[in-house]
């Protein structure tokens, strides 16, 4: 039933017609209404206006119309159809105006009194562009002749499917048959269009006449094809089929255009002051508010119910959690609570034992162990000409490089002995220096240097020792060191072995090797 | 116009506002109820987790206790976990020197301090490690005296210690070597020992 043509009524513009119309409005439901206007007093002109914004354009057009007829300002419509090719490149517009809107006033007054929601006022000639498109007449010059009421003929001119002009003429079928009027009006229209330079004098025009089957013979009789004018005939019922309103069954095209009008979008109609649509806006707002109220109500109910229903499952969960907690608490109390005083010692116990064991692991890093290994090395090269005067030993720990401020990193340098940190994983080692001297150094420096070299090499070659360094040697023949001595045939040596044969060697010994 | 427009719609506007109030109260109220129940659930879950964690910790502590108790008893026997037994140390030092003919022994024990090793607390939680530094000066006949002293302390002393540094130097003498010497009072050893005590923290 939606958007279906139900019936057609005609009301004459007299007292009786107005009364009938008022009665009709009162007796029908207040659905949004569209008004389709087909009057003789509707003019179509082509104007040029400066290429400006939409608001300015509207103001210019309004001023243009108000110059001619102030009342028509609210009953005008314009459409930009192109731009001038030269000069300021002004906009070319098609302007349609209802030159006598007073004609509509009695009808609109009745509509307003009845509180009918008017959603828009449309122009029939402008809507006929849609009909041309549906009929597939999108190219060339087309003059469409239609009849909506017995007393009028409407002719609309289209070029390549675009509406250009339209005129309506009154006829009196009591005086002459429709065919005579049709031929006469077509002739007048073509001459008018040629005068307006909308078509050339020798340009071909296809005249499409939509008529009832009973009028066809009269029209065909009077309208003869010429070299520039070709007549085409369409029956109203065929067009009703094309426009998908075949159930109308009207004699004229009023039903076809009404059907096209009902499909027009309601965003903006062709004519009408804003005040005319107030009931429509009111109806829209009412509907919106009602819909919003219902949606809000339903959503709140759904939300509320979903929250409440969720809570019941959560309550079950709470009960389960509490039961579990109680059971676990009971188990704790029965099995473990009595052990609590003892249990609190478990961690200190573990830490103490582990730290003790870690310390025990490094127990072998002791001076006596170092001295045993050092003695073995020294004994292997002979100690008869060597005296050890001092041994210093310390425990040292390698630490991982730790980033510190100013981008400098601490090296894996040995700790001070006081700072062995058992919490660190750094390798703990022996660090020792052996100080002594070689006997006979004052007389044989070569043999002394050779002996020190052998001591150094013996430690260095032993896998237990690492990083063996000579700290100090009295007679140092290494190229990077300074070397000074005196000699000669008459030279009397006054030095001692403890000075000339002195050496000091530093070394690290791996703790895990013991 | 606007006033008339609003007037014409006043019933719908009032109805809409009432629906808003109702929807807010109904949905808001049920949401509030839902949130409060949710909080109650969270509380119950937290409570269960706490009990669970307490139970698991206790089980773990029990396991730890079983694993370390015997080893810890050894530390108790060594008096590592109690007040340090300095009398025992000095007794041992004196008796060792006397029994083994070590000519001279001098000791100096500094006051006990909390260890400066900051990593201990995280790696070995639950204990405070205290440290007493002992300076030991031994005048020796030979290097074996140092071995004996270290061995006796290690085996018999009530406490835990490590030797951090030692310096063995020859005293002024005609005899040549540290290692081979056999005459009286040839060497002096200056050693630093650290004595450790581990006390349960906060118990």
HADDOCK unambig.tbl for C-alpha pairs under 7 A between the chains (distance, minus, plus):
assign (segid A and resid 282 and name CA) (segid B and resid 5 and name CA) 6.89 0.50 0.50
assign (segid A and resid 286 and name CA) (segid B and resid 9 and name CA) 6.57 0.50 0.50
assign (segid A and resid 286 and name CA) (segid B and resid 12 and name CA) 6.34 0.50 0.50
assign (segid A and resid 289 and name CA) (segid B and resid 12 and name CA) 6.32 0.50 0.50
assign (segid A and resid 289 and name CA) (segid B and resid 13 and name CA) 7.00 0.50 0.50
assign (segid A and resid 289 and name CA) (segid B and resid 16 and name CA) 6.32 0.50 0.50
assign (segid A and resid 290 and name CA) (segid B and resid 12 and name CA) 6.74 0.50 0.50
assign (segid A and resid 293 and name CA) (segid B and resid 16 and name CA) 5.16 0.50 0.50
assign (segid A and resid 293 and name CA) (segid B and resid 19 and name CA) 5.91 0.50 0.50
assign (segid A and resid 296 and name CA) (segid B and resid 19 and name CA) 6.99 0.50 0.50
assign (segid A and resid 296 and name CA) (segid B and resid 23 and name CA) 6.63 0.50 0.50
assign (segid A and resid 297 and name CA) (segid B and resid 19 and name CA) 6.14 0.50 0.50
assign (segid A and resid 297 and name CA) (segid B and resid 23 and name CA) 5.95 0.50 0.50
assign (segid A and resid 300 and name CA) (segid B and resid 23 and name CA) 4.95 0.50 0.50
assign (segid A and resid 300 and name CA) (segid B and resid 26 and name CA) 6.67 0.50 0.50
assign (segid A and resid 300 and name CA) (segid B and resid 27 and name CA) 5.14 0.50 0.50
assign (segid A and resid 301 and name CA) (segid B and resid 27 and name CA) 6.98 0.50 0.50
assign (segid A and resid 303 and name CA) (segid B and resid 27 and name CA) 5.92 0.50 0.50
assign (segid A and resid 304 and name CA) (segid B and resid 26 and name CA) 6.20 0.50 0.50
assign (segid A and resid 304 and name CA) (segid B and resid 27 and name CA) 4.65 0.50 0.50
assign (segid A and resid 304 and name CA) (segid B and resid 30 and name CA) 5.21 0.50 0.50
assign (segid A and resid 304 and name CA) (segid B and resid 31 and name CA) 6.97 0.50 0.50
assign (segid A and resid 307 and name CA) (segid B and resid 30 and name CA) 5.90 0.50 0.50
assign (segid A and resid 307 and name CA) (segid B and resid 31 and name CA) 5.98 0.50 0.50
assign (segid A and resid 307 and name CA) (segid B and resid 34 and name CA) 5.72 0.50 0.50
assign (segid A and resid 308 and name CA) (segid B and resid 30 and name CA) 6.09 0.50 0.50
assign (segid A and resid 308 and name CA) (segid B and resid 34 and name CA) 6.54 0.50 0.50
assign (segid A and resid 311 and name CA) (segid B and resid 34 and name CA) 5.60 0.50 0.50
assign (segid A and resid 311 and name CA) (segid B and resid 37 and name CA) 6.37 0.50 0.50
assign (segid A and resid 314 and name CA) (segid B and resid 38 and name CA) 6.95 0.50 0.50
assign (segid A and resid 314 and name CA) (segid B and resid 41 and name CA) 6.81 0.50 0.50
assign (segid A and resid 318 and name CA) (segid B and resid 41 and name CA) 5.14 0.50 0.50
assign (segid A and resid 318 and name CA) (segid B and resid 44 and name CA) 6.19 0.50 0.50
assign (segid A and resid 321 and name CA) (segid B and resid 44 and name CA) 6.02 0.50 0.50
assign (segid A and resid 321 and name CA) (segid B and resid 45 and name CA) 6.22 0.50 0.50
assign (segid A and resid 321 and name CA) (segid B and resid 48 and name CA) 6.54 0.50 0.50
assign (segid A and resid 322 and name CA) (segid B and resid 44 and name CA) 6.10 0.50 0.50
assign (segid A and resid 325 and name CA) (segid B and resid 47 and name CA) 7.00 0.50 0.50
assign (segid A and resid 325 and name CA) (segid B and resid 48 and name CA) 4.65 0.50 0.50
assign (segid A and resid 325 and name CA) (segid B and resid 51 and name CA) 6.51 0.50 0.50
assign (segid A and resid 328 and name CA) (segid B and resid 51 and name CA) 6.81 0.50 0.50
assign (segid A and resid 328 and name CA) (segid B and resid 52 and name CA) 6.84 0.50 0.50
assign (segid A and resid 329 and name CA) (segid B and resid 51 and name CA) 6.36 0.50 0.50
assign (segid A and resid 332 and name CA) (segid B and resid 55 and name CA) 5.94 0.50 0.50
assign (segid A and resid 336 and name CA) (segid B and resid 58 and name CA) 6.74 0.50 0.50
assign (segid A and resid 343 and name CA) (segid B and resid 58 and name CA) 6.98 0.50 0.50
assign (segid A and resid 343 and name CA) (segid B and resid 61 and name CA) 5.65 0.50 0.50
assign (segid A and resid 343 and name CA) (segid B and resid 62 and name CA) 6.17 0.50 0.50
assign (segid A and resid 343 and name CA) (segid B and resid 65 and name CA) 6.85 0.50 0.50
assign (segid A and resid 346 and name CA) (segid B and resid 61 and name CA) 5.55 0.50 0.50
assign (segid A and resid 346 and name CA) (segid B and resid 64 and name CA) 5.79 0.50 0.50
assign (segid A and resid 346 and name CA) (segid B and resid 65 and name CA) 4.93 0.50 0.50
assign (segid A and resid 347 and name CA) (segid B and resid 126 and name CA) 5.87 0.50 0.50
assign (segid A and resid 348 and name CA) (segid B and resid 125 and name CA) 6.78 0.50 0.50
assign (segid A and resid 348 and name CA) (segid B and resid 126 and name CA) 4.60 0.50 0.50
assign (segid A and resid 348 and name CA) (segid B and resid 127 and name CA) 5.26 0.50 0.50
assign (segid A and resid 348 and name CA) (segid B and resid 200 and name CA) 5.23 0.50 0.50
assign (segid A and resid 349 and name CA) (segid B and resid 68 and name CA) 6.45 0.50 0.50
assign (segid A and resid 349 and name CA) (segid B and resid 72 and name CA) 6.02 0.50 0.50
assign (segid A and resid 350 and name CA) (segid B and resid 64 and name CA) 6.90 0.50 0.50
assign (segid A and resid 350 and name CA) (segid B and resid 68 and name CA) 5.88 0.50 0.50
assign (segid A and resid 351 and name CA) (segid B and resid 124 and name CA) 4.60 0.50 0.50
assign (segid A and resid 351 and name CA) (segid B and resid 125 and name CA) 6.18 0.50 0.50
assign (segid A and resid 351 and name CA) (segid B and resid 126 and name CA) 6.92 0.50 0.50
assign (segid A and resid 351 and name CA) (segid B and resid 127 and name CA) 6.83 0.50 0.50
assign (segid A and resid 352 and name CA) (segid B and resid 198 and name CA) 6.25 0.50 0.50
assign (segid A and resid 353 and name CA) (segid B and resid 71 and name CA) 6.54 0.50 0.50
assign (segid A and resid 353 and name CA) (segid B and resid 72 and name CA) 5.91 0.50 0.50
assign (segid A and resid 366 and name CA) (segid B and resid 163 and name CA) 6.23 0.50 0.50
assign (segid A and resid 367 and name CA) (segid B and resid 166 and name CA) 6.69 0.50 0.50
assign (segid A and resid 368 and name CA) (segid B and resid 147 and name CA) 5.87 0.50 0.50
assign (segid A and resid 387 and name CA) (segid B and resid 176 and name CA) 5.28 0.50 0.50
assign (segid A and resid 387 and name CA) (segid B and resid 177 and name CA) 4.61 0.50 0.50
assign (segid A and resid 388 and name CA) (segid B and resid 177 and name CA) 5.36 0.50 0.50
assign (segid A and resid 388 and name CA) (segid B and resid 178 and name CA) 5.54 0.50 0.50
assign (segid A and resid 389 and name CA) (segid B and resid 169 and name CA) 5.78 0.50 0.50
assign (segid A and resid 389 and name CA) (segid B and resid 170 and name CA) 5.12 0.50 0.50
assign (segid A and resid 389 and name CA) (segid B and resid 177 and name CA) 6.97 0.50 0.50
assign (segid A and resid 389 and name CA) (segid B and resid 178 and name CA) 6.37 0.50 0.50
assign (segid A and resid 390 and name CA) (segid B and resid 168 and name CA) 5.64 0.50 0.50
assign (segid A and resid 390 and name CA) (segid B and resid 169 and name CA) 4.16 0.50 0.50
assign (segid A and resid 390 and name CA) (segid B and resid 170 and name CA) 6.11 0.50 0.50
assign (segid A and resid 391 and name CA) (segid B and resid 167 and name CA) 5.70 0.50 0.50
assign (segid A and resid 391 and name CA) (segid B and resid 168 and name CA) 5.02 0.50 0.50
assign (segid A and resid 391 and name CA) (segid B and resid 169 and name CA) 6.18 0.50 0.50
assign (segid A and resid 392 and name CA) (segid B and resid 166 and name CA) 5.82 0.50 0.50
assign (segid A and resid 392 and name CA) (segid B and resid 167 and name CA) 4.16 0.50 0.50
assign (segid A and resid 392 and name CA) (segid B and resid 168 and name CA) 6.14 0.50 0.50
assign (segid A and resid 393 and name CA) (segid B and resid 165 and name CA) 5.45 0.50 0.50
assign (segid A and resid 393 and name CA) (segid B and resid 166 and name CA) 5.00 0.50 0.50
assign (segid A and resid 393 and name CA) (segid B and resid 167 and name CA) 5.98 0.50 0.50
assign (segid A and resid 394 and name CA) (segid B and resid 164 and name CA) 5.70 0.50 0.50
assign (segid A and resid 394 and name CA) (segid B and resid 165 and name CA) 3.91 0.50 0.50
assign (segid A and resid 394 and name CA) (segid B and resid 166 and name CA) 6.14 0.50 0.50
assign (segid A and resid 395 and name CA) (segid B and resid 164 and name CA) 5.20 0.50 0.50
assign (segid A and resid 395 and name CA) (segid B and resid 165 and name CA) 6.03 0.50 0.50
assign (segid A and resid 417 and name CA) (segid B and resid 164 and name CA) 5.53 0.50 0.50
assign (segid A and resid 417 and name CA) (segid B and resid 165 and name CA) 6.37 0.50 0.50
assign (segid A and resid 418 and name CA) (segid B and resid 164 and name CA) 6.84 0.50 0.50
assign (segid A and resid 421 and name CA) (segid B and resid 117 and name CA) 5.56 0.50 0.50
assign (segid A and resid 423 and name CA) (segid B and resid 119 and name CA) 5.17 0.50 0.50
assign (segid A and resid 423 and name CA) (segid B and resid 120 and name CA) 5.04 0.50 0.50
assign (segid A and resid 423 and name CA) (segid B and resid 123 and name CA) 6.12 0.50 0.50
